Amino acid sequence: MASDSSPVPVPATTGTVTTAVPARLDRLPWSRWHWMIVIGLGTVWILDGLEVTIVGNVAGRLAEEGSGLDITAAQVTGVAAALYVAGACSGALFFGWLTDRYGRKKLFMVTLVVYLGATAMTALSFESWWFFLFRFLTGFGIGGEYAAINSAIDELIPSLYRGRVDLIINGSYWLGAIGGALLSVVMLDTDVFPENLGWRLSFALGVVLGLVVLLVRRHVPESPRWQFIHGRSKDAEELVTSVEQQIEREKGERLPPPAGEITVHQRRSIGFGLIARTVFGRYPRRAFLGLSLFIGQAFLYNAITFGFGTILTTFFDVPTGNTGYYFAVIAAGNFLGPLLLGKLFDTLGRRIMISSTYLLSGVLLFGTAWLFDRGSLTATTMTACWCVVLFFASAGASSAYLTVSEVFPMETRAMAIAFFYALGTAAGGISGPLIFADLTASGVVGDTALAFRIGAALMCAAGIVAVFLAVKAERRSLEDIAEPLSVAKAAPADSR
C-alpha cells in the first residue's frame, strides 16, 4: 500500500526539550514499582471478565419468571451484549481522545468511576430498558479503560518485558471470568438466594471489588513519556529520578547509564486530522494489521463469551445453574495462554507468535465446528475443545492490544488503541453477539456450527495478515518502533 510521504505538520509548541526519560525507563530492572503498576492497572480486566461472564451465565436466570425482569435469554446475550460492546466502542473513542489530551492517570481514574457507577445501577434494574441502558454505560467505562490503561502500561514497562506484561495483564480478564463463572453458580442457587436477588448481588460484588482497585490505582503515576511531550518535562524528570532512586535502594546497586536522548517539540494537544493522517497515511500497513487483528478476535470472543452458557443449555441440556463450572474451565485455558506464551512474544518475536496463535486457534476452531456439527461432542468434550482453542486465541487477542499500542507514535497512542478497538469491535463485537444469538436461538446444530466457522475464518485471515505485516517490535523502545511526531526529524514511512 502506498503511504503519504509528505511531512507531518507540527502544531504550536510549548518549547523544545531534550530528554533521556524513555531510555531511562527502558533500562530499569523489574522491581516492586513495576508490580505496583501491574496490580493498579491490570486488576480492572479482572473486573471486566467478572462482569461479562456473570451476564453470560445469568442469561437463563434473568429470562425465568420471578427474576424481577421481563427479558429473554436472547435479549441478554444478543441485544444487551451488543449494547455493552457499543458502549465500549463509544467510550474508547471518547476517553481515548481525552487520554491523549489530558493524560493517562486522570482518565484511568475517571473511566473506573464510570464503570463502577453503571455496574451499581445494573444491579438495581427493574425493567429491561434500564438493564440495557446501564449495560451500555458499563461498556462505556470499560472502553475508556482499554485506551487509558494500555497506553500507560506500554509507556511505563521496560521494553525487555513489555510484550509479556501487556499480554498477561490483558489476559487477566480471564481470572475475573473464572471468578464470575464460579460466583454465578452460587448466586443462581435458589437454595441460597431468591431468584430476583442472586444476580443483583453478583453485580454488586463487582462494585465492591472495583472500589478496592480504585484505592490501589491512586498510587499509579502519570506516564513520564506523556509528561515530557505535553510541556511537563520537569515533572517527568522528577518522577523518573524518584523511581530510579527507589529501585537502586531495592537492588542495592547503581543503574547503568541510559542508552540515549531524544529531542522533541512539546505540545499541549493533537487534533483528529493529524492522528488520522499519521495512522492511515504514514502507517497504512500497520493500520490494516491492527484492524485485521481486532476484527478477528472481537467476533470470536464477544460471540462466544456472551453465548457459551446458552450453547450448553440449548444443545447439551446443562442446567442454568451449572453452566458456570464449564465456563470456569475455558476461562482457565484463556488465562494460561498469555501467561505461558507471553514470554515468547519478547523472545521468539511478535511476528511469529501473533501469526501462529491466530492461525492455530482458527484451525482448531474449524475442527471443533466439524465435531460439533456431526454430533461427536458432549458438554465436557465441547468445553475441552474450546479450552484448547482459546489457549492460543487468548494470547493472540491480547497481542492485538499490544500491537496497536506500540506501533504508532506516542502522541496518537491512546486514540489509536481506541480507534482500532472501536472499529474492530464494532465490526466483530456488535455483529458477533447478534449473529451468534440468532443462530443459537434456532436450536439447529448446523447454524451454531456456522457461527463457529465464521469466527475460525476471521482468526485465520488475521493470522495470515500478521505473517506479512506484523512489526518486529520485541525488545525495542517505543520511540524506535514509531518515532514521536514531536521529534524534529520525521520517521520514514512504515519503518520496520
PyMOL commands that set and color helices and strands:
alter all, ss='L'
color gray80, all
select helices_A, chain A and resi 21-26+32-62+73-102+104-123+128-156+162-171+173-187+198-217+224-229+233-251+272-282+284-315+320-347+350-373+379-406+410-441+445-469+478-481
alter helices_A, ss='H'
color red, helices_A
select strands_A, chain A and resi 15-19+262-266
alter strands_A, ss='S'
color yellow, strands_A
deselect
rebuild
show_as cartoon
